[in-house]
Amino acid sequence: MLHPTYDIHKSYLENYNDGPQVDFEIPERISLPAVKIWDFTLNSPIGIPAGPLLNAKYVSLYAKLGFDIPVYKTVRTIEREAHPKPNCLMVDSSKSLTEKDISQSIYPFDRSPTTTQEIAITNSFGIPSKPVEIWQQDIETANKALHKDQLMIVSCVGTPLPQRNIIEDFVLCAEKAVEAGAKAIELNFSCPNVVSKEGSIFQDPELSSAISKAVKKAIKATPLMIKMGYIASKSHLGQILKANAPFVDGIAAINTISMQARLKNNQQALPGEGRLNSGICGSIIKDMALEMTKRIHHIRQKEKYDFILCGVGGIVGFQDINDYLDAGADIAMSGTGAMWHPLLAHEWQKYKAN
């Protein structure tokens, strides 16, 4: 039985204020042999990426459920509202996506998922953010909810502003997060649900490396990870990694696959300007996401890069976690899967303990 913690029929703000839905018993935490991620000693390499963890209430729940590396949802230096609801719709999960599907159309799934393999959504939030002082206080609260063998990463994004260029804003956002107690920073270089420049930085070697370099200089010893989207070209991927490797301590991939979400009558599924293309997540992106993990791991080995590799995308069952770790990922994170199957990390940890 699946247990969605986020109510897709409510707005982002309603979910933020109401906190996660919990209609299940929270199991006792399972202790495993420690793993080392950067200079942290953690219970497991299992996490949840930026997205489902809207605030400290969500972080606290998922930490209790065994997601030992939670990523606090992406924050900005300015307040920004989410796109209007609906922000999430279930989509057709009958086949895995391939490169040919990028920017093609995908259609709704007519009922709630009943199995993990049916967990697939289009999501369009637009990277909302509370004011800095609000999310700083909330980061402090979230950190207090963690066990000593857990690590919360804070996801940051730069916003193009009249008073600061995007590099300066990325730096300021990361500095504010560290000031609030962030023990590691992720730079969100990939979001298909914004129409401005910050959503596709992962494709630009020059800009992405300039941001990584500037942020790393500012936050010093605090580990820095960047979040990437899918890159089809191996040579282009190599250029991105080469440009960023000197400045980053981790690479997370992938975010989502961009597609046109349409209703069965071919009308735009998510209302509003600029929302025809949205991010597709869940079981159907696993093949593409896992392939990205393998490609990054291969380049990392070949070039002798020393960054941590975080595999994300399509993890809905505990064997998916194994597949990522076997492919070379140091960390495996489930986002959409964890939203509907919040006992996933516990299931994997129970499997590892036996």
N, C-alpha and C positions, 0 to 999 in steps of 0.2 A: 504493500500500500504506500502511495506517495503522500507527502505532507508538505504542500507549498507553504513557505514562510512569508512570501510576498504576495499580496492580493492584487492580481493584475487588473481587477475590476475597479480598484481605487486609484486615485492620483498618486504621483510620487510624494507629494507633501503629506497626504493622508497616511501613506505607509511610513514616512519618516516620523510623523508625530505619534502614530499608534504603536509603532514597534513591530517586531516580527510576530506572525501567527505561530502559535505553538499548540498543536492538538495531539501531542505525543509525549511519552515519558522520556525525559533526558537520562540516558544510561550513565552508569558509572564510568569515569575516565579510565582508560587503559594506558599503563606506562610501558614504554618500549625502550630498548637500548638506545642511548643517546646518539644523535647525529649532529655533525658540525656544519653549520652554515655561516660563512664568514667567521666572526669570532664568537658566535653564539652557540651554546649547547642546547639543542632542542629535542623534544620528545619524538618528533617525526618530521619527515620532509613534506607533509601534506598541508596544503593551504587553500585559501579561497581568494580569488583575484578581486581587484577593484570593481565594484558594480553592486553586488548584493549587500555589502556592508555599509548601509546608509549612515549609520551613526553608532555610538557606543552600545546601544541596546542590541544591535545586530552583531557587533563584534563580540560582545559578552556571550551571547547565545552560541555562536559558532565556535568560540573558544572552548566552551563547555562540551561541545559536541565532538571535539578532537581535531578541529582544523587549527593546527598549531602555528601556521603562518598566515594569519589574516591580513588582508590589504584594505586599509581604510579607503572608502570611496573617494575618487578624485576631487580635490579641492582647488579653488582659485583664489586670487588676491582680491577679487570683487564678488559681490553677491550676484547670482544669476539663477533665475527660475528654471525649472524643468520644462520640457515641452509638455503641452497639454495631454491628458489621457485620451485614448489609451497609449501607454508607453510600452506595453508588451502584448503580443498576440502569439498564440500557438500557431505553428506553421507545419506544413506537410513534412513528415519525418520518414516517408517511405523509402527514400534513397539517400545515400551519402553524396555530399556535394563534391564537385571536381572544379578544376580551374575554368572549365567552360561555362560554369554556372555564375561566375563573378559578374555582377551587374545585370544578370538575367532576372526573370520574374519568379517569385515563389508565392504560394497561395495558402490560405488558412487551413488549419486542422480543426475539424468541426466539433471536437469534444475535448474535454480535459484528458491529459495523458493518464494511462493506467499502468504502464510499464516504463522503466527507465529509458528504453530505446525510443519511446515516443516523446521524450523531452526535447523539444526544439522550438525556439521562439524567434521572432523578430523583436528587437528592442530599440527604442528611440527616446533617450532621455535628454541628450544635448549637453551633457556635463554640467548639471546644475551645481550650485555651491551656496552654502550659507556665508554670511560675513566672516571675515578672518577671526574676529574675537570669539564667535560662536563655535567654529570648528576647532579652534585652539583649545578651548575649554573641554570640548567633547573628546578630543584626542587624549587629553590628560585622564579623563574618566575611563576611556577605553583601555588605556595602558594599565590602569589599576585593576581592571577585570581579568587580566591575563595571569596565567601561571608563570613561574620563573623560567620554565623551559618552553615558553612560547615567545614568538616575536611578531609584533605588528609592524608592517610596512605602511607608510603613508604615501598615497598616490597624489601627485601634483601635476598641474598643467599651467602653461603660460597663456595669457590672454593678450591679443594685440590691442594696445591702448594708446590714446594720444600722448599720454604722459610717459609711457615706457615702451620700448620695443619688446618683442616677444622673448628675446633672450634675457633681458633684464627682468621681465616679469616671471619667467621660470625661476630665475635665481631668487627673487624675492619670495615667491611662494614656497620654495624649498627651505629657505632660511626661516620663514615663519613656522613651517612644520617642525623643523628641528628645535626651534625655540619652544614649541609646545610639548616637546618630549619625544618626537619621532626618532626611533632608533635606526631606521633605514628609510630611504626615499626611493620611490618609483616615479619616473617621469613618464607621463602618458603621452606618447608620441603617436598614438593610433586611436582614432575614434571616427567611425563613418557617419556619426549622427550630428556633426557640426558642419556648418557651411564655410567657416573661416579656416585660416591656414593651420591652426593648431591640430587639426584632425589627421593630417597626412604627413607630418614631419618625418615619420619613420622611413619614408621613401627618398628623403633628401640627405645624402651623405654630408654635405657641407653644413647645412643648418643644424642637423641633428648633432653632429660632432661639436659644433660651436656651443650649443646649449649644454651638452654633456660636460664639456671642458669648463665652462663658466660655473655651472652648478657644482661640479666636483671641487673646484677651487674654493667655492664659498662654504661648502659643508664639510670640507676637510676629510676627517677619518670616518664620517658617517657613511655606511655603504650606500652606493648609488646603483639603481637598476633602471633600465629603460624598457618600456612596453612597446612591442612592435606588432604590426599587422602582417598579413600574408604577403610574401614577395615571391612571385613566380620564377623570376630569373635568378639562377644560381650566381651568376657573375655580379648582378646588382646586389644581391644579399651579401656577397663577399665584400663589396665596396662599403656597404653600410656598416658591417661588423668591423672592418679595418679602420674606418673613420672613427668609430666610437670606442673600440676596445681599449685604447690607452687611458680612457677616462672613467670607464664604468666598471662596477664590481659584479653586475648581473645583467642578463638579458632575459626578458619574459616574452614569450610568443606562443600563440597569437592572441589578438583581441577577438575580432569577429570577421565574418565574411560579408562584404557589402553586396546586397541584392535589392531588387525592386520588389517591395512587398505590396501585393495587390489582392483585392477581393476577387471572388469568382466572376464578377461582372467586369473585371479588369480595372475597376476604379482603384485609386490609391488607398491602401489599407490604413495608413496612419495619417490623419488629416493635418494639413498645414503646409506652408511653403517650405520646400527643401527637404521634405520627409518621405519622398518616394523611395529613395535609396536609404536603407537602414541596415543595422547590423544583425546578422543571423548567427545564433548561438545554439549550443546543445549538441545532441548526439550526432547530427548530420555533418558537423564540421570536423569530426575527429580525424578522418583520414588525411585531410589537408593540413590540419594543425600538427599531427604527429609527424608528417613528412617534413614540416618546417623544423621541428625539434631535431630530427635526424640530420637535416642539412646543416643546421647551426652547430650541432655536436661534431659533425665531420670537419667543418671549417675550423672549429675551435681546436680540435686535435691537430689538424694539419699545420695551423699557424701558431700553435702553442699559446693560445690565449688562456688567461687564467680566470675569466669571469664565471660566475655561477649561472647555470642554465635552468630556467623555470619554464616547464612545459604546461601550456594551457590550451584548452579547446576540446570540447566533446567528451569530457570525463563524466560519465553518468553511472558507472559501476566500478567495483574495486579492481577488476581486471584491467580496466582502462588506466588506472593509476600504475599498475605493474608495467603496462605497455610503455608508458612514458619513461618510467625509471629505467627500464631495459633499453630504451632508445638513447639513453645518455643524459636525460634530465636529472638534475640534482634535486629539484623541487617539482612537485606535481600539484596543480591547482584546479579545482572545479568551481565554476561559477553558476551557470544555469542548472547544471546537474544538482548542485548543492541547494539551490533554491527550492527544488521539488523533492529532492532526496537528501534531506539534511543529516541523515544517519550514515551517509556514505563514508566519511572518514572513520567513524567508529567501526563500521563493517570491515574496512581495510585493516585497521589496527587489531581488531579481533582475529582476523585471518593471519596477520603477522605474528601474533602472540601465540598461536596454536601450532 
